[in-house]
Amino acid sequence: MTEEELRAVLDNLLQIQSNNDYNFQLLQAHIDNLQRQINELNDLKEMFRLPKPENKNREAFEQIN
């Protein structure tokens, strides 16, 4: 392997590492955005206090007049 070939290989490795770092940052931003959306949806669920799925078909309580 000549010095030029070695330089080309090292340049390629550095470019690959740079691309990996950039892609990691993009993925992390997407993950952070998804986590924020999940948190917002959980806040909405809590705000509206949606019933638990197991209580969906529960019979209503008797009303006393």
N, CA, C, O and CB atoms as a CASP TS submission, in Angstrom:
PFRMAT TS
TARGET T0000
AUTHOR 0000-0000-0000
METHOD Language model
MODEL 1
PARENT N/A
ATOM      1  N   MET     1       0.862  -1.173   0.000  1.00  0.00           N
ATOM      2  CA  MET     1       0.000   0.000   0.000  1.00  0.00           C
ATOM      3  C   MET     1       0.906   1.232   0.000  1.00  0.00           C
ATOM      4  O   MET     1       1.816   1.356   0.820  1.00  0.00           O
ATOM      5  CB  MET     1      -0.980   0.000   1.238  1.00  0.00           C
ATOM      6  N   THR     2       0.643   2.106  -0.907  1.00  0.00           N
ATOM      7  CA  THR     2       1.452   3.321  -0.989  1.00  0.00           C
ATOM      8  C   THR     2       0.928   4.357  -0.004  1.00  0.00           C
ATOM      9  O   THR     2      -0.148   4.218   0.577  1.00  0.00           O
ATOM     10  CB  THR     2       1.448   3.891  -2.427  1.00  0.00           C
ATOM     11  N   GLU     3       1.729   5.395   0.159  1.00  0.00           N
ATOM     12  CA  GLU     3       1.336   6.468   1.075  1.00  0.00           C
ATOM     13  C   GLU     3       0.056   7.145   0.589  1.00  0.00           C
ATOM     14  O   GLU     3      -0.795   7.506   1.402  1.00  0.00           O
ATOM     15  CB  GLU     3       2.470   7.506   1.214  1.00  0.00           C
ATOM     16  N   GLU     4      -0.088   7.319  -0.707  1.00  0.00           N
ATOM     17  CA  GLU     4      -1.298   7.939  -1.266  1.00  0.00           C
ATOM     18  C   GLU     4      -2.535   7.078  -1.010  1.00  0.00           C
ATOM     19  O   GLU     4      -3.600   7.591  -0.667  1.00  0.00           O
ATOM     20  CB  GLU     4      -1.129   8.173  -2.777  1.00  0.00           C
ATOM     21  N   GLU     5      -2.380   5.777  -1.178  1.00  0.00           N
ATOM     22  CA  GLU     5      -3.508   4.870  -0.915  1.00  0.00           C
ATOM     23  C   GLU     5      -3.903   4.924   0.559  1.00  0.00           C
ATOM     24  O   GLU     5      -5.087   4.920   0.895  1.00  0.00           O
ATOM     25  CB  GLU     5      -3.147   3.418  -1.319  1.00  0.00           C
ATOM     26  N   LEU     6      -2.895   4.974   1.434  1.00  0.00           N
ATOM     27  CA  LEU     6      -3.154   5.058   2.867  1.00  0.00           C
ATOM     28  C   LEU     6      -3.878   6.366   3.198  1.00  0.00           C
ATOM     29  O   LEU     6      -4.822   6.372   3.989  1.00  0.00           O
ATOM     30  CB  LEU     6      -1.834   4.953   3.665  1.00  0.00           C
ATOM     31  N   ARG     7      -3.444   7.449   2.605  1.00  0.00           N
ATOM     32  CA  ARG     7      -4.111   8.734   2.823  1.00  0.00           C
ATOM     33  C   ARG     7      -5.568   8.674   2.340  1.00  0.00           C
ATOM     34  O   ARG     7      -6.466   9.190   3.005  1.00  0.00           O
ATOM     35  CB  ARG     7      -3.348   9.868   2.094  1.00  0.00           C
ATOM     36  N   ALA     8      -5.793   8.052   1.195  1.00  0.00           N
ATOM     37  CA  ALA     8      -7.148   7.940   0.658  1.00  0.00           C
ATOM     38  C   ALA     8      -8.023   7.106   1.597  1.00  0.00           C
ATOM     39  O   ALA     8      -9.179   7.445   1.849  1.00  0.00           O
ATOM     40  CB  ALA     8      -7.123   7.312  -0.758  1.00  0.00           C
ATOM     41  N   VAL     9      -7.459   6.017   2.108  1.00  0.00           N
ATOM     42  CA  VAL     9      -8.215   5.163   3.041  1.00  0.00           C
ATOM     43  C   VAL     9      -8.549   5.942   4.306  1.00  0.00           C
ATOM     44  O   VAL     9      -9.686   5.896   4.777  1.00  0.00           O
ATOM     45  CB  VAL     9      -7.410   3.881   3.396  1.00  0.00           C
ATOM     46  N   LEU    10      -7.574   6.657   4.861  1.00  0.00           N
ATOM     47  CA  LEU    10      -7.812   7.430   6.084  1.00  0.00           C
ATOM     48  C   LEU    10      -8.823   8.551   5.844  1.00  0.00           C
ATOM     49  O   LEU    10      -9.674   8.812   6.695  1.00  0.00           O
ATOM     50  CB  LEU    10      -6.493   8.016   6.608  1.00  0.00           C
ATOM     51  N   ASP    11      -8.733   9.208   4.698  1.00  0.00           N
ATOM     52  CA  ASP    11      -9.722  10.236   4.365  1.00  0.00           C
ATOM     53  C   ASP    11     -11.121   9.640   4.287  1.00  0.00           C
ATOM     54  O   ASP    11     -12.084  10.231   4.775  1.00  0.00           O
ATOM     55  CB  ASP    11      -9.365  10.916   3.035  1.00  0.00           C
ATOM     56  N   ASN    12     -11.230   8.464   3.669  1.00  0.00           N
ATOM     57  CA  ASN    12     -12.539   7.793   3.578  1.00  0.00           C
ATOM     58  C   ASN    12     -13.064   7.427   4.966  1.00  0.00           C
ATOM     59  O   ASN    12     -14.250   7.596   5.250  1.00  0.00           O
ATOM     60  CB  ASN    12     -12.436   6.524   2.703  1.00  0.00           C
ATOM     61  N   LEU    13     -12.175   6.924   5.828  1.00  0.00           N
ATOM     62  CA  LEU    13     -12.595   6.567   7.189  1.00  0.00           C
ATOM     63  C   LEU    13     -13.066   7.810   7.958  1.00  0.00           C
ATOM     64  O   LEU    13     -14.061   7.759   8.682  1.00  0.00           O
ATOM     65  CB  LEU    13     -11.434   5.878   7.948  1.00  0.00           C
ATOM     66  N   LEU    14     -12.349   8.911   7.795  1.00  0.00           N
ATOM     67  CA  LEU    14     -12.758  10.139   8.477  1.00  0.00           C
ATOM     68  C   LEU    14     -14.091  10.643   7.935  1.00  0.00           C
ATOM     69  O   LEU    14     -14.926  11.137   8.694  1.00  0.00           O
ATOM     70  CB  LEU    14     -11.681  11.222   8.324  1.00  0.00           C
ATOM     71  N   GLN    15     -14.290  10.521   6.636  1.00  0.00           N
ATOM     72  CA  GLN    15     -15.562  10.949   6.048  1.00  0.00           C
ATOM     73  C   GLN    15     -16.703  10.054   6.531  1.00  0.00           C
ATOM     74  O   GLN    15     -17.796  10.541   6.818  1.00  0.00           O
ATOM     75  CB  GLN    15     -15.481  10.927   4.505  1.00  0.00           C
ATOM     76  N   ILE    16     -16.450   8.753   6.619  1.00  0.00           N
ATOM     77  CA  ILE    16     -17.466   7.823   7.133  1.00  0.00           C
ATOM     78  C   ILE    16     -17.815   8.181   8.574  1.00  0.00           C
ATOM     79  O   ILE    16     -18.989   8.202   8.944  1.00  0.00           O
ATOM     80  CB  ILE    16     -16.965   6.354   7.047  1.00  0.00           C
ATOM     81  N   GLN    17     -16.791   8.464   9.390  1.00  0.00           N
ATOM     82  CA  GLN    17     -17.037   8.825  10.783  1.00  0.00           C
ATOM     83  C   GLN    17     -17.830  10.121  10.875  1.00  0.00           C
ATOM     84  O   GLN    17     -18.726  10.245  11.710  1.00  0.00           O
ATOM     85  CB  GLN    17     -15.716   8.960  11.543  1.00  0.00           C
ATOM     86  N   SER    18     -17.503  11.084  10.020  1.00  0.00           N
ATOM     87  CA  SER    18     -18.232  12.347  10.010  1.00  0.00           C
ATOM     88  C   SER    18     -19.690  12.117   9.623  1.00  0.00           C
ATOM     89  O   SER    18     -20.599  12.696  10.216  1.00  0.00           O
ATOM     90  CB  SER    18     -17.571  13.344   9.044  1.00  0.00           C
ATOM     91  N   ASN    19     -19.902  11.265   8.621  1.00  0.00           N
ATOM     92  CA  ASN    19     -21.275  10.947   8.210  1.00  0.00           C
ATOM     93  C   ASN    19     -22.027  10.246   9.335  1.00  0.00           C
ATOM     94  O   ASN    19     -23.202  10.528   9.572  1.00  0.00           O
ATOM     95  CB  ASN    19     -21.273  10.065   6.947  1.00  0.00           C
ATOM     96  N   ASN    20     -21.352   9.337  10.026  1.00  0.00           N
ATOM     97  CA  ASN    20     -21.981   8.638  11.152  1.00  0.00           C
ATOM     98  C   ASN    20     -22.389   9.621  12.244  1.00  0.00           C
ATOM     99  O   ASN    20     -23.486   9.533  12.795  1.00  0.00           O
ATOM    100  CB  ASN    20     -21.030   7.576  11.728  1.00  0.00           C
ATOM    101  N   ASP    21     -21.495  10.555  12.549  1.00  0.00           N
ATOM    102  CA  ASP    21     -21.800  11.559  13.578  1.00  0.00           C
ATOM    103  C   ASP    21     -23.000  12.406  13.165  1.00  0.00           C
ATOM    104  O   ASP    21     -23.892  12.675  13.970  1.00  0.00           O
ATOM    105  CB  ASP    21     -20.574  12.466  13.834  1.00  0.00           C
ATOM    106  N   TYR    22     -23.010  12.821  11.899  1.00  0.00           N
ATOM    107  CA  TYR    22     -24.114  13.646  11.399  1.00  0.00           C
ATOM    108  C   TYR    22     -25.430  12.868  11.450  1.00  0.00           C
ATOM    109  O   TYR    22     -26.449  13.391  11.902  1.00  0.00           O
ATOM    110  CB  TYR    22     -23.827  14.120   9.954  1.00  0.00           C
ATOM    111  N   ASN    23     -25.403  11.614  10.983  1.00  0.00           N
ATOM    112  CA  ASN    23     -26.619  10.795  10.997  1.00  0.00           C
ATOM    113  C   ASN    23     -27.084  10.531  12.422  1.00  0.00           C
ATOM    114  O   ASN    23     -28.285  10.489  12.688  1.00  0.00           O
ATOM    115  CB  ASN    23     -26.379   9.467  10.270  1.00  0.00           C
ATOM    116  N   PHE    24     -26.133  10.353  13.340  1.00  0.00           N
ATOM    117  CA  PHE    24     -26.506  10.164  14.739  1.00  0.00           C
ATOM    118  C   PHE    24     -27.216  11.400  15.272  1.00  0.00           C
ATOM    119  O   PHE    24     -28.209  11.283  15.991  1.00  0.00           O
ATOM    120  CB  PHE    24     -25.267   9.852  15.593  1.00  0.00           C
ATOM    121  N   GLN    25     -26.717  12.582  14.927  1.00  0.00           N
ATOM    122  CA  GLN    25     -27.361  13.815  15.378  1.00  0.00           C
ATOM    123  C   GLN    25     -28.774  13.937  14.817  1.00  0.00           C
ATOM    124  O   GLN    25     -29.698  14.353  15.517  1.00  0.00           O
ATOM    125  CB  GLN    25     -26.527  15.031  14.968  1.00  0.00           C
ATOM    126  N   LEU    26     -28.932  13.566  13.539  1.00  0.00           N
ATOM    127  CA  LEU    26     -30.275  13.593  12.947  1.00  0.00           C
ATOM    128  C   LEU    26     -31.206  12.623  13.662  1.00  0.00           C
ATOM    129  O   LEU    26     -32.335  12.973  14.007  1.00  0.00           O
ATOM    130  CB  LEU    26     -30.211  13.253  11.450  1.00  0.00           C
ATOM    131  N   LEU    27     -30.725  11.401  13.881  1.00  0.00           N
ATOM    132  CA  LEU    27     -31.554  10.405  14.563  1.00  0.00           C
ATOM    133  C   LEU    27     -31.892  10.849  15.981  1.00  0.00           C
ATOM    134  O   LEU    27     -33.021  10.668  16.439  1.00  0.00           O
ATOM    135  CB  LEU    27     -30.842   9.047  14.594  1.00  0.00           C
ATOM    136  N   GLN    28     -30.923  11.428  16.673  1.00  0.00           N
ATOM    137  CA  GLN    28     -31.182  11.886  18.035  1.00  0.00           C
ATOM    138  C   GLN    28     -32.235  12.989  18.037  1.00  0.00           C
ATOM    139  O   GLN    28     -33.086  13.028  18.926  1.00  0.00           O
ATOM    140  CB  GLN    28     -29.885  12.385  18.692  1.00  0.00           C
ATOM    141  N   ALA    29     -32.189  13.884  17.053  1.00  0.00           N
ATOM    142  CA  ALA    29     -33.195  14.944  16.963  1.00  0.00           C
ATOM    143  C   ALA    29     -34.572  14.345  16.712  1.00  0.00           C
ATOM    144  O   ALA    29     -35.559  14.809  17.283  1.00  0.00           O
ATOM    145  CB  ALA    29     -32.835  15.945  15.844  1.00  0.00           C
ATOM    146  N   HIS    30     -34.656  13.312  15.860  1.00  0.00           N
ATOM    147  CA  HIS    30     -35.940  12.645  15.607  1.00  0.00           C
ATOM    148  C   HIS    30     -36.440  11.949  16.869  1.00  0.00           C
ATOM    149  O   HIS    30     -37.627  12.013  17.189  1.00  0.00           O
ATOM    150  CB  HIS    30     -35.805  11.625  14.455  1.00  0.00           C
ATOM    151  N   ILE    31     -35.547  11.294  17.575  1.00  0.00           N
ATOM    152  CA  ILE    31     -35.925  10.605  18.814  1.00  0.00           C
ATOM    153  C   ILE    31     -36.430  11.612  19.842  1.00  0.00           C
ATOM    154  O   ILE    31     -37.442  11.384  20.504  1.00  0.00           O
ATOM    155  CB  ILE    31     -34.727   9.807  19.387  1.00  0.00           C
ATOM    156  N   ASP    32     -35.715  12.727  19.967  1.00  0.00           N
ATOM    157  CA  ASP    32     -36.141  13.770  20.918  1.00  0.00           C
ATOM    158  C   ASP    32     -37.520  14.314  20.548  1.00  0.00           C
ATOM    159  O   ASP    32     -38.359  14.549  21.418  1.00  0.00           O
ATOM    160  CB  ASP    32     -35.110  14.924  20.955  1.00  0.00           C
ATOM    161  N   ASN    33     -37.742  14.511  19.245  1.00  0.00           N
ATOM    162  CA  ASN    33     -39.039  15.010  18.785  1.00  0.00           C
ATOM    163  C   ASN    33     -40.145  13.997  19.080  1.00  0.00           C
ATOM    164  O   ASN    33     -41.224  14.369  19.542  1.00  0.00           O
ATOM    165  CB  ASN    33     -38.992  15.321  17.278  1.00  0.00           C
ATOM    166  N   LEU    34     -39.878  12.724  18.814  1.00  0.00           N
ATOM    167  CA  LEU    34     -40.874  11.689  19.102  1.00  0.00           C
ATOM    168  C   LEU    34     -41.168  11.602  20.604  1.00  0.00           C
ATOM    169  O   LEU    34     -42.318  11.435  21.009  1.00  0.00           O
ATOM    170  CB  LEU    34     -40.388  10.325  18.580  1.00  0.00           C
ATOM    171  N   GLN    35     -40.121  11.718  21.422  1.00  0.00           N
ATOM    172  CA  GLN    35     -40.322  11.679  22.871  1.00  0.00           C
ATOM    173  C   GLN    35     -41.172  12.855  23.329  1.00  0.00           C
ATOM    174  O   GLN    35     -42.034  12.706  24.195  1.00  0.00           O
ATOM    175  CB  GLN    35     -38.973  11.684  23.604  1.00  0.00           C
ATOM    176  N   ARG    36     -40.926  14.035  22.741  1.00  0.00           N
ATOM    177  CA  ARG    36     -41.729  15.210  23.086  1.00  0.00           C
ATOM    178  C   ARG    36     -43.189  14.991  22.705  1.00  0.00           C
ATOM    179  O   ARG    36     -44.093  15.342  23.462  1.00  0.00           O
ATOM    180  CB  ARG    36     -41.179  16.468  22.384  1.00  0.00           C
ATOM    181  N   GLN    37     -43.416  14.401  21.513  1.00  0.00           N
ATOM    182  CA  GLN    37     -44.788  14.142  21.078  1.00  0.00           C
ATOM    183  C   GLN    37     -45.466  13.120  21.992  1.00  0.00           C
ATOM    184  O   GLN    37     -46.643  13.264  22.321  1.00  0.00           O
ATOM    185  CB  GLN    37     -44.804  13.646  19.622  1.00  0.00           C
ATOM    186  N   ILE    38     -44.736  12.105  22.393  1.00  0.00           N
ATOM    187  CA  ILE    38     -45.295  11.099  23.314  1.00  0.00           C
ATOM    188  C   ILE    38     -45.668  11.758  24.632  1.00  0.00           C
ATOM    189  O   ILE    38     -46.735  11.493  25.186  1.00  0.00           O
ATOM    190  CB  ILE    38     -44.283   9.943  23.559  1.00  0.00           C
ATOM    191  N   ASN    39     -44.787  12.617  25.131  1.00  0.00           N
ATOM    192  CA  ASN    39     -45.079  13.309  26.392  1.00  0.00           C
ATOM    193  C   ASN    39     -46.307  14.195  26.264  1.00  0.00           C
ATOM    194  O   ASN    39     -47.134  14.256  27.174  1.00  0.00           O
ATOM    195  CB  ASN    39     -43.878  14.147  26.834  1.00  0.00           C
ATOM    196  N   GLU    40     -46.424  14.886  25.125  1.00  0.00           N
ATOM    197  CA  GLU    40     -47.596  15.734  24.912  1.00  0.00           C
ATOM    198  C   GLU    40     -48.878  14.902  24.839  1.00  0.00           C
ATOM    199  O   GLU    40     -49.909  15.294  25.386  1.00  0.00           O
ATOM    200  CB  GLU    40     -47.429  16.557  23.629  1.00  0.00           C
ATOM    201  N   LEU    41     -48.809  13.753  24.162  1.00  0.00           N
ATOM    202  CA  LEU    41     -49.984  12.884  24.080  1.00  0.00           C
ATOM    203  C   LEU    41     -50.349  12.327  25.455  1.00  0.00           C
ATOM    204  O   LEU    41     -51.528  12.214  25.792  1.00  0.00           O
ATOM    205  CB  LEU    41     -49.731  11.734  23.094  1.00  0.00           C
ATOM    206  N   ASN    42     -49.345  11.983  26.237  1.00  0.00           N
ATOM    207  CA  ASN    42     -49.621  11.506  27.596  1.00  0.00           C
ATOM    208  C   ASN    42     -50.243  12.609  28.438  1.00  0.00           C
ATOM    209  O   ASN    42     -51.128  12.353  29.254  1.00  0.00           O
ATOM    210  CB  ASN    42     -48.334  10.997  28.262  1.00  0.00           C
ATOM    211  N   ASP    43     -49.777  13.837  28.237  1.00  0.00           N
ATOM    212  CA  ASP    43     -50.388  14.965  28.955  1.00  0.00           C
ATOM    213  C   ASP    43     -51.848  15.138  28.551  1.00  0.00           C
ATOM    214  O   ASP    43     -52.706  15.385  29.399  1.00  0.00           O
ATOM    215  CB  ASP    43     -49.607  16.266  28.683  1.00  0.00           C
ATOM    216  N   LEU    44     -52.132  15.006  27.246  1.00  0.00           N
ATOM    217  CA  LEU    44     -53.526  15.116  26.781  1.00  0.00           C
ATOM    218  C   LEU    44     -54.381  13.998  27.367  1.00  0.00           C
ATOM    219  O   LEU    44     -55.508  14.231  27.805  1.00  0.00           O
ATOM    220  CB  LEU    44     -53.589  15.076  25.238  1.00  0.00           C
ATOM    221  N   LYS    45     -53.838  12.787  27.371  1.00  0.00           N
ATOM    222  CA  LYS    45     -54.584  11.655  27.927  1.00  0.00           C
ATOM    223  C   LYS    45     -54.901  11.915  29.394  1.00  0.00           C
ATOM    224  O   LYS    45     -56.010  11.644  29.855  1.00  0.00           O
ATOM    225  CB  LYS    45     -53.785  10.335  27.771  1.00  0.00           C
ATOM    226  N   GLU    46     -53.940  12.433  30.110  1.00  0.00           N
ATOM    227  CA  GLU    46     -54.156  12.722  31.526  1.00  0.00           C
ATOM    228  C   GLU    46     -55.161  13.862  31.692  1.00  0.00           C
ATOM    229  O   GLU    46     -55.996  13.841  32.596  1.00  0.00           O
ATOM    230  CB  GLU    46     -52.824  13.079  32.214  1.00  0.00           C
ATOM    231  N   MET    47     -55.070  14.851  30.810  1.00  0.00           N
ATOM    232  CA  MET    47     -55.979  16.001  30.899  1.00  0.00           C
ATOM    233  C   MET    47     -57.425  15.558  30.686  1.00  0.00           C
ATOM    234  O   MET    47     -58.325  15.998  31.401  1.00  0.00           O
ATOM    235  CB  MET    47     -55.593  17.082  29.859  1.00  0.00           C
ATOM    236  N   PHE    48     -57.643  14.693  29.710  1.00  0.00           N
ATOM    237  CA  PHE    48     -59.003  14.241  29.422  1.00  0.00           C
ATOM    238  C   PHE    48     -59.392  13.021  30.242  1.00  0.00           C
ATOM    239  O   PHE    48     -60.548  12.597  30.217  1.00  0.00           O
ATOM    240  CB  PHE    48     -59.145  13.930  27.950  1.00  0.00           C
ATOM    241  N   ARG    49     -58.449  12.462  30.958  1.00  0.00           N
ATOM    242  CA  ARG    49     -58.667  11.293  31.814  1.00  0.00           C
ATOM    243  C   ARG    49     -59.468  10.218  31.085  1.00  0.00           C
ATOM    244  O   ARG    49     -60.556   9.825  31.505  1.00  0.00           O
ATOM    245  CB  ARG    49     -59.391  11.703  33.105  1.00  0.00           C
ATOM    246  N   LEU    50     -58.896   9.763  29.990  1.00  0.00           N
ATOM    247  CA  LEU    50     -59.553   8.705  29.224  1.00  0.00           C
ATOM    248  C   LEU    50     -59.668   7.453  30.088  1.00  0.00           C
ATOM    249  O   LEU    50     -58.757   7.139  30.854  1.00  0.00           O
ATOM    250  CB  LEU    50     -58.772   8.399  27.914  1.00  0.00           C
ATOM    251  N   PRO    51     -60.780   6.741  29.966  1.00  0.00           N
ATOM    252  CA  PRO    51     -60.945   5.548  30.817  1.00  0.00           C
ATOM    253  C   PRO    51     -59.972   4.448  30.417  1.00  0.00           C
ATOM    254  O   PRO    51     -59.511   4.373  29.278  1.00  0.00           O
ATOM    255  CB  PRO    51     -62.388   5.021  30.735  1.00  0.00           C
ATOM    256  N   LYS    52     -59.684   3.615  31.377  1.00  0.00           N
ATOM    257  CA  LYS    52     -58.833   2.463  31.088  1.00  0.00           C
ATOM    258  C   LYS    52     -59.585   1.525  30.149  1.00  0.00           C
ATOM    259  O   LYS    52     -60.809   1.429  30.239  1.00  0.00           O
ATOM    260  CB  LYS    52     -58.415   1.723  32.401  1.00  0.00           C
ATOM    261  N   PRO    53     -58.891   0.835  29.256  1.00  0.00           N
ATOM    262  CA  PRO    53     -59.566  -0.072  28.318  1.00  0.00           C
ATOM    263  C   PRO    53     -60.400  -1.146  29.018  1.00  0.00           C
ATOM    264  O   PRO    53     -61.448  -1.543  28.509  1.00  0.00           O
ATOM    265  CB  PRO    53     -58.542  -0.738  27.425  1.00  0.00           C
ATOM    266  N   GLU    54     -59.943  -1.617  30.176  1.00  0.00           N
ATOM    267  CA  GLU    54     -60.700  -2.667  30.872  1.00  0.00           C
ATOM    268  C   GLU    54     -62.021  -2.143  31.443  1.00  0.00           C
ATOM    269  O   GLU    54     -62.901  -2.935  31.782  1.00  0.00           O
ATOM    270  CB  GLU    54     -59.853  -3.263  31.998  1.00  0.00           C
ATOM    271  N   ASN    55     -62.170  -0.823  31.554  1.00  0.00           N
ATOM    272  CA  ASN    55     -63.411  -0.247  32.071  1.00  0.00           C
ATOM    273  C   ASN    55     -64.367   0.194  30.966  1.00  0.00           C
ATOM    274  O   ASN    55     -65.446   0.714  31.248  1.00  0.00           O
ATOM    275  CB  ASN    55     -63.095   0.930  32.961  1.00  0.00           C
ATOM    276  N   LYS    56     -63.974  -0.012  29.717  1.00  0.00           N
ATOM    277  CA  LYS    56     -64.757   0.505  28.600  1.00  0.00           C
ATOM    278  C   LYS    56     -66.172  -0.076  28.567  1.00  0.00           C
ATOM    279  O   LYS    56     -67.123   0.660  28.304  1.00  0.00           O
ATOM    280  CB  LYS    56     -64.050   0.206  27.292  1.00  0.00           C
ATOM    281  N   ASN    57     -66.332  -1.360  28.824  1.00  0.00           N
ATOM    282  CA  ASN    57     -67.643  -2.016  28.732  1.00  0.00           C
ATOM    283  C   ASN    57     -68.271  -2.264  30.102  1.00  0.00           C
ATOM    284  O   ASN    57     -69.166  -3.098  30.235  1.00  0.00           O
ATOM    285  CB  ASN    57     -67.510  -3.335  27.990  1.00  0.00           C
ATOM    286  N   ARG    58     -67.811  -1.550  31.104  1.00  0.00           N
ATOM    287  CA  ARG    58     -68.339  -1.734  32.438  1.00  0.00           C
ATOM    288  C   ARG    58     -69.752  -1.180  32.532  1.00  0.00           C
ATOM    289  O   ARG    58     -70.072  -0.160  31.922  1.00  0.00           O
ATOM    290  CB  ARG    58     -67.434  -1.069  33.468  1.00  0.00           C
ATOM    291  N   GLU    59     -70.579  -1.851  33.289  1.00  0.00           N
ATOM    292  CA  GLU    59     -71.959  -1.387  33.468  1.00  0.00           C
ATOM    293  C   GLU    59     -71.963  -0.113  34.292  1.00  0.00           C
ATOM    294  O   GLU    59     -71.104   0.094  35.149  1.00  0.00           O
ATOM    295  CB  GLU    59     -72.831  -2.475  34.149  1.00  0.00           C
ATOM    296  N   ALA    60     -72.936   0.732  34.022  1.00  0.00           N
ATOM    297  CA  ALA    60     -73.057   2.005  34.742  1.00  0.00           C
ATOM    298  C   ALA    60     -73.502   1.748  36.176  1.00  0.00           C
ATOM    299  O   ALA    60     -74.143   0.736  36.458  1.00  0.00           O
ATOM    300  CB  ALA    60     -74.058   2.953  34.027  1.00  0.00           C
ATOM    301  N   PHE    61     -73.164   2.660  37.080  1.00  0.00           N
ATOM    302  CA  PHE    61     -73.606   2.563  38.466  1.00  0.00           C
ATOM    303  C   PHE    61     -75.095   2.886  38.546  1.00  0.00           C
ATOM    304  O   PHE    61     -75.631   3.638  37.732  1.00  0.00           O
ATOM    305  CB  PHE    61     -72.788   3.516  39.378  1.00  0.00           C
ATOM    306  N   GLU    62     -75.737   2.306  39.531  1.00  0.00           N
ATOM    307  CA  GLU    62     -77.151   2.648  39.759  1.00  0.00           C
ATOM    308  C   GLU    62     -77.212   4.052  40.348  1.00  0.00           C
ATOM    309  O   GLU    62     -76.401   4.435  41.191  1.00  0.00           O
ATOM    310  CB  GLU    62     -77.851   1.606  40.716  1.00  0.00           C
ATOM    311  N   GLN    63     -78.193   4.798  39.878  1.00  0.00           N
ATOM    312  CA  GLN    63     -78.357   6.145  40.419  1.00  0.00           C
ATOM    313  C   GLN    63     -79.431   6.132  41.490  1.00  0.00           C
ATOM    314  O   GLN    63     -80.510   5.568  41.305  1.00  0.00           O
ATOM    315  CB  GLN    63     -78.714   7.154  39.304  1.00  0.00           C
ATOM    316  N   ILE    64     -79.122   6.751  42.593  1.00  0.00           N
ATOM    317  CA  ILE    64     -80.076   6.828  43.690  1.00  0.00           C
ATOM    318  C   ILE    64     -80.698   8.220  43.685  1.00  0.00           C
ATOM    319  O   ILE    64     -79.991   9.227  43.704  1.00  0.00           O
ATOM    320  CB  ILE    64     -79.391   6.519  45.062  1.00  0.00           C
ATOM    321  N   ASN    65     -82.024   8.264  43.660  1.00  0.00           N
ATOM    322  CA  ASN    65     -82.734   9.546  43.643  1.00  0.00           C
ATOM    323  C   ASN    65     -83.289   9.876  44.983  1.00  0.00           C
ATOM    324  O   ASN    65     -83.918  10.921  45.151  1.00  0.00           O
ATOM    325  CB  ASN    65     -83.842   9.535  42.632  1.00  0.00           C
TER
END
